[in-house]
Amino acid sequence: MIWIMLLLVAAGLGVGSGPAALAEPLPGERYETRTLRVPGTTVSFDLVRCPAPGDEAGSLWVLRTEVPWELYDIFVYRLDQPQDDQHASDAIARPSKPYVPPDRGFGHQGYPAMGMTRSAAEGFCVWLSEVTGIPFRLPTDDEWTHLASAGGVEAFEPIDEHAWTADNAEFTTHPVGRKRPNAFGLHDMLGNVAEWVMTDTRRPQAMGGSYRDPPEQCTPQSMMEQDRSWNASDPQIPKSQWWLADCSWVGFRFVTEAEVPEQEQ
């Protein structure tokens, strides 16, 4: 299909694709970052070093923005594999191809990937860990709250400078990194798309609120629990373990406790 071919080009096979243009931090704020490229592609992503929560030692390297489509597309469409080997066996499980445009027409290049299940987000982390040699994972709910609040000191005032919410998003997602980062240097921790986290609860949970939610529901403590309505129209039996047919408001970012080396150019 034409739209799939466009995704392949946008994802960076033969076309340069670096980190999205990001909103500038406040004067005097600078963050330690690393830029890594996905092997076999031209797609890169930025990590920011953040202090771990108070009861944990060390630091976390955190994806600077929500995972954008050009990064998630590599996982879905096997764009890290040679074009003449797209159907080769793969030791890592990857998503089924979506049967509708997964971005819902909101926008693709530079926009946050959304509508994947939490298990799909976890599968992405397994794949990215394998191809980069760095053990990435979803943050825990406590880590996410710590990161979103920049250690509990972030006031997010005015929130319009930091987040896409129901008050300013016009019922759609927006390109990642266009709002001002928090004090840790992380963009879009609130609003735009909510973000999957690891929890001990049975039902998957996402935090931070989304473009559909009012500002008071887009906070470092805001949490939503997946229910049946998120995948009600999926015609498959059993329902897809990769895609949520009726959810356009949840995505994710990843973290690692490992030291991230500077990548050679």
C-alpha positions as CSV (number, residue, x, y, z in Angstrom):
1,M,0.0,0.0,0.0
2,I,1.2,3.5,-0.8
3,W,1.1,4.7,2.8
4,I,3.4,1.8,3.9
5,M,5.9,2.7,1.3
6,L,5.9,6.3,2.5
7,L,6.6,5.0,6.0
8,L,9.6,3.1,4.8
9,V,11.1,6.2,3.2
10,A,10.3,8.4,6.2
11,A,11.9,5.9,8.6
12,G,15.3,6.6,7.2
13,L,16.3,3.9,4.7
14,G,18.6,6.0,2.5
15,V,17.2,9.3,3.8
16,G,18.9,11.2,6.7
17,S,16.8,11.3,9.8
18,G,18.2,12.8,12.9
19,P,16.6,14.0,16.2
20,A,13.6,16.2,15.8
21,A,14.0,20.0,16.2
22,L,13.4,20.5,20.0
23,A,12.2,23.5,21.9
24,E,15.0,25.4,23.6
25,P,15.6,25.0,27.3
26,L,15.4,28.0,29.7
27,P,18.5,30.2,29.7
28,G,21.3,28.5,31.7
29,E,19.8,25.0,31.5
30,R,22.0,22.4,29.8
31,Y,21.7,18.7,30.1
32,E,24.1,15.8,29.5
33,T,22.9,14.0,26.4
34,R,23.9,11.1,24.2
35,T,22.8,10.6,20.6
36,L,22.6,7.0,19.4
37,R,21.8,5.7,15.9
38,V,19.8,2.5,15.3
39,P,22.2,0.1,13.5
40,G,21.3,-0.4,9.9
41,T,19.4,2.8,9.6
42,T,19.9,6.6,9.6
43,V,17.5,7.1,12.5
44,S,18.9,8.4,15.7
45,F,17.6,9.3,19.2
46,D,18.6,11.4,22.1
47,L,19.1,10.2,25.7
48,V,19.3,12.5,28.7
49,R,21.1,11.6,32.0
50,C,18.7,12.1,34.9
51,P,19.2,11.4,38.6
52,A,17.5,8.2,39.8
53,P,14.8,8.5,42.4
54,G,16.0,9.2,45.9
55,D,15.9,5.5,47.0
56,E,17.9,4.4,44.0
57,A,21.6,4.8,43.4
58,G,23.1,6.3,40.3
59,S,21.3,7.7,37.3
60,L,19.0,6.9,34.5
61,W,19.5,7.6,30.8
62,V,16.0,8.6,29.5
63,L,14.7,9.1,26.0
64,R,14.5,12.8,25.6
65,T,11.0,12.7,23.9
66,E,8.2,10.2,23.5
67,V,9.1,7.5,21.0
68,P,8.4,9.0,17.5
69,W,7.0,7.0,14.6
70,E,10.2,7.0,12.7
71,L,11.8,5.1,15.5
72,Y,8.9,2.7,16.1
73,D,8.5,2.1,12.4
74,I,11.9,0.4,12.3
75,F,10.6,-2.2,14.8
76,V,7.3,-2.7,13.1
77,Y,8.4,-2.9,9.5
78,R,11.9,-4.5,10.1
79,L,13.6,-1.5,8.6
80,D,16.9,-2.5,10.2
81,Q,17.0,-5.5,7.9
82,P,18.1,-5.5,4.3
83,Q,15.2,-4.8,1.9
84,D,15.8,-8.2,0.1
85,D,15.6,-10.0,3.5
86,Q,12.4,-8.5,5.0
87,H,10.8,-11.9,5.5
88,A,13.8,-13.5,7.1
89,S,13.3,-15.2,10.4
90,D,13.8,-13.0,13.4
91,A,14.6,-14.2,16.9
92,I,12.7,-11.2,18.4
93,A,9.0,-11.1,18.1
94,R,7.7,-8.0,16.2
95,P,4.3,-6.5,15.8
96,S,1.8,-7.6,13.2
97,K,1.4,-5.0,10.4
98,P,-1.4,-2.6,11.3
99,Y,-4.5,-3.0,9.1
100,V,-5.3,0.8,9.3
101,P,-2.8,3.7,9.2
102,P,-1.6,3.6,12.9
103,D,-1.1,7.3,13.2
104,R,-4.9,7.9,12.6
105,G,-4.0,10.7,10.2
106,F,-2.7,12.9,13.0
107,G,0.8,13.1,11.5
108,H,3.7,10.7,11.2
109,Q,7.3,11.9,10.8
110,G,8.2,13.5,14.2
111,Y,4.9,12.7,15.8
112,P,4.7,10.4,18.9
113,A,4.0,6.7,18.1
114,M,0.7,5.6,19.7
115,G,-1.9,2.9,19.9
116,M,0.5,0.1,20.7
117,T,-0.2,-2.2,23.7
118,R,2.1,-2.1,26.7
119,S,3.5,-5.6,25.7
120,A,4.3,-4.1,22.3
121,A,6.2,-1.3,24.0
122,E,8.1,-3.8,26.1
123,G,8.8,-5.8,22.9
124,F,10.3,-2.7,21.3
125,C,12.6,-2.3,24.3
126,V,13.7,-5.9,24.0
127,W,14.5,-5.4,20.3
128,L,16.3,-2.1,20.8
129,S,18.3,-3.6,23.6
130,E,19.4,-6.4,21.2
131,V,20.4,-4.2,18.3
132,T,22.2,-1.5,20.4
133,G,23.7,-3.7,23.1
134,I,22.2,-1.4,25.8
135,P,19.5,-2.8,28.1
136,F,16.5,-0.5,27.6
137,R,13.2,-0.9,29.4
138,L,10.0,1.0,30.3
139,P,10.3,3.1,33.5
140,T,8.5,2.0,36.6
141,D,5.6,4.2,37.8
142,D,7.7,5.6,40.6
143,E,10.6,6.4,38.2
144,W,8.2,8.0,35.8
145,T,6.7,10.3,38.4
146,H,10.2,11.2,39.5
147,L,11.2,12.0,36.0
148,A,8.1,13.9,35.1
149,S,8.3,16.1,38.2
150,A,12.1,16.5,37.8
151,G,12.6,15.1,41.3
152,G,9.5,16.7,42.7
153,V,10.5,20.3,42.1
154,E,8.8,21.0,38.7
155,A,5.8,23.3,38.9
156,F,4.9,23.3,35.2
157,E,3.6,26.8,35.2
158,P,2.3,27.8,32.8
159,I,1.4,24.3,31.7
160,D,0.8,25.4,28.1
161,E,4.6,25.9,27.7
162,H,5.2,22.3,28.6
163,A,2.3,20.2,27.5
164,W,-0.3,19.5,24.8
165,T,-3.6,19.1,26.6
166,A,-7.3,19.4,25.7
167,D,-6.9,23.2,26.2
168,N,-4.4,23.7,23.4
169,A,-4.0,20.5,21.3
170,E,-7.1,20.8,19.1
171,F,-7.9,17.1,19.5
172,T,-4.7,15.8,18.0
173,T,-1.2,14.8,18.8
174,H,1.7,17.1,18.0
175,P,5.4,16.6,16.9
176,V,7.5,15.6,19.9
177,G,9.8,18.1,21.6
178,R,8.0,21.3,20.5
179,K,7.1,22.2,24.1
180,R,9.7,23.4,26.7
181,P,11.5,20.6,28.5
182,N,11.2,20.1,32.3
183,A,14.2,20.8,34.6
184,F,15.7,17.3,33.8
185,G,15.7,18.2,30.1
186,L,12.8,15.9,29.1
187,H,10.1,17.0,26.7
188,D,6.4,16.0,26.6
189,M,6.4,14.2,30.0
190,L,2.9,15.6,30.4
191,G,0.2,15.6,27.7
192,N,0.5,14.8,24.0
193,V,0.3,11.0,24.6
194,A,0.2,9.3,27.9
195,E,3.1,6.9,28.5
196,W,3.2,3.2,29.4
197,V,4.9,2.3,32.7
198,M,5.8,-0.9,34.5
199,T,3.6,-1.6,37.5
200,D,2.7,-4.5,39.8
201,T,-1.0,-4.2,38.8
202,R,-2.7,-6.6,36.5
203,R,-4.1,-4.1,34.0
204,P,-1.6,-2.0,32.0
205,Q,-1.3,1.6,33.1
206,A,-0.1,4.8,31.4
207,M,0.8,8.1,33.0
208,G,0.9,11.8,32.4
209,G,-2.4,12.4,30.6
210,S,-2.8,13.1,26.9
211,Y,-3.9,15.6,24.3
212,R,-7.5,14.6,25.1
213,D,-7.3,15.5,28.8
214,P,-7.7,18.8,30.6
215,P,-4.6,20.2,32.3
216,E,-5.6,19.1,35.8
217,Q,-5.4,15.5,34.5
218,C,-2.0,16.0,33.0
219,T,0.3,15.8,36.0
220,P,3.3,13.7,37.2
221,Q,0.8,11.6,39.2
222,S,-1.9,11.3,36.6
223,M,-2.5,7.6,35.7
224,M,-5.0,5.9,33.4
225,E,-5.8,2.2,33.4
226,Q,-6.5,0.3,30.2
227,D,-10.0,-1.0,29.8
228,R,-11.9,-2.9,27.1
229,S,-13.0,0.2,25.3
230,W,-9.4,0.8,24.2
231,N,-9.6,-2.2,21.9
232,A,-13.4,-2.8,21.5
233,S,-13.5,-2.6,17.7
234,D,-10.6,-5.0,17.0
235,P,-12.1,-7.8,14.9
236,Q,-9.4,-10.3,15.6
237,I,-10.1,-13.3,17.9
238,P,-8.1,-13.3,20.1
239,K,-7.6,-9.6,20.0
240,S,-4.2,-8.2,18.9
241,Q,-1.4,-8.3,21.4
242,W,0.3,-5.5,19.5
243,W,-2.2,-2.8,18.6
244,L,-5.1,-1.1,20.4
245,A,-7.8,-0.4,17.7
246,D,-9.5,2.3,19.7
247,C,-6.6,4.1,21.5
248,S,-4.9,7.1,20.0
249,W,-3.7,8.6,23.2
250,V,-1.0,6.3,24.6
251,G,2.7,5.9,23.7
252,F,5.9,5.5,25.7
253,R,9.5,6.3,26.3
254,F,12.3,4.1,27.5
255,V,15.1,4.3,30.1
256,T,18.3,2.4,30.9
257,E,20.4,2.2,34.1
258,A,23.5,1.2,32.0
259,E,26.2,3.7,31.1
260,V,25.7,4.9,27.5
261,P,28.9,5.5,25.6
262,E,29.3,8.3,23.1
263,Q,28.7,7.0,19.7
264,E,31.4,7.4,17.1
265,Q,30.3,9.5,14.1
